[in-house]
């Protein structure tokens, strides 16, 4: 939650990299308890799935880079 407060906790598309914004994780954490309708809850779960997919892709790319560099982990 500290990251949410530092980046501004703002619910709109930022105009620059320094404008206030939200992360996917902070949106899920802030709005999950307020999700009353099934569509609202499904949207937050879908955000979680998107976050999972993005994280998996970044991890796979990182492993590929490490394998090509020849670094043993």
N, C-alpha and C positions, 0 to 999 in steps of 0.2 A: 504494500500500500504506500510505502514511502516513494516509490518510483511514480505512482499515480499523482501524488501531491507535487512532486518536483516538476513533472512535465506539464502540469497545469490543469488536468482533469477537465478538459473542455470537449464537448460533444459536437464538433463540427470539423470539416476537412481543413487542415491548416493551409495557409497561403504561403508560408515559408518554413524552412526547417527549424527556425527558432520560435515559431508560434506555438501557443498551448495546444495540446492534443491529448489523446487517449491511446493506450495500448489495448490489444485484444484481451489480454489477461485482466487488465483493470476494468474493462467494460463488463466482462463476465462476473468478476468479483463484486462490483458495485451494483449491478442490476439483477443478479440472480434471485435475491430475496424479494424483489419487487415484481417478479414475473408472475402475473396473475393469469393470463390467458395461455392457452396451449400453443398458439402461434408465437407468442413472446418467448415462452420457454423453449420451443423448438428452435427459434432463431439464436438464442444463447448457446444451445447445444451445438448448433451448426457452427457458430464462431469457435467453439472448443475444437471441433473437428478440423476447421481450417487452421487453427493454431497448431494442432498436432501434425497435420500434413506439412506445413511450412517447417516446423522443427525437424521432422524426419528428413525432408529434402536437404536442409542445411547440414544435418549430421552426416548424411550419405556423401554429400559433396566434400565435407571435411575429411571423412575417412578415405575418399578417393585421392585427395591431395596428399594426405599423409602417406598413403601407399605408394604414390608416384615419387615422392621425395625420398622414400626408402628409410623413413624413421620408424623404429620399432617402439611399440607402445606396450 
